[in-house]
Amino acid sequence: MTKTALGTHPFLLGFDELERLVERAAKSDAGGYPPYNIEQVGPSAYRITLAVAGFAEGDLAITVENRHLVVRGRQVEPDGHRTFLHRGIAARQFQRSFVLADGVEVDGAGMENGLLHIDLSKARPDPIVRTISISKDGDTR
């Protein structure tokens, strides 16, 4: 039995990039840090919430890079000598990315009680119906 890749199925014309997109999404796993939720807050609205306790707004960067929503966090160690008797709160950097579908846009972001909220919305496209004429001489252009 031959395994057919999703992007090469004969009924899915023009979806060559679909398989690469799925692979990139699978590789973008950041090992569970920071933890996050994804909620649907309306018919075409979503919210991603990341637990970023200890990070200030200036320690975080949110970008959209080639249909990838990328959230980066980096805490700067304060200058000065600090002696920890126990250090259970790590000041580690992170990068978490999410693949966005066509038409999904980032509306904004905000912080509240150590949670970073990123609001997204998807525009609902108007249905397109087009009639294709058939030529008699076989020329399709």
DATAKA-V457959 format. One record per pair of residues at least 12 apart in sequence whose ideal C-beta (glycine too) atoms are under 7 Angstrom apart, sorted by the first residue. I is the first residue (numbers start at 1). GAP is how many residues later the second one is. Records with the same first field share a line. If there is no record, write none. Layout:
BEGIN
I->GAP + GAP
END
This chain:
BEGIN
5->14
6->12 + 13
7->12
21->78
24->75
25->74
28->69
30->64 + 65 + 66
33->61
34->16 + 17 + 18 + 60 + 62
35->16
36->12 + 13 + 14 + 60
37->12
44->77 + 78 + 80
45->76
46->74
47->70 + 71 + 72
48->50 + 70
49->66 + 67 + 68
50->21 + 46 + 66
51->63 + 64
52->21 + 62 + 64
53->61
54->21 + 35
55->18 + 20
57->54
59->14 + 15 + 16
60->12 + 13 + 56
62->47 + 56
64->42
67->32 + 33
68->29 + 31 + 32
69->28 + 29 + 31 + 37
70->25 + 27
71->25
72->23
73->20 + 21
74->19
75->16
77->14
103->19 + 20 + 22
104->16 + 18
105->15 + 16
106->12 + 14
107->12 + 13 + 14
END
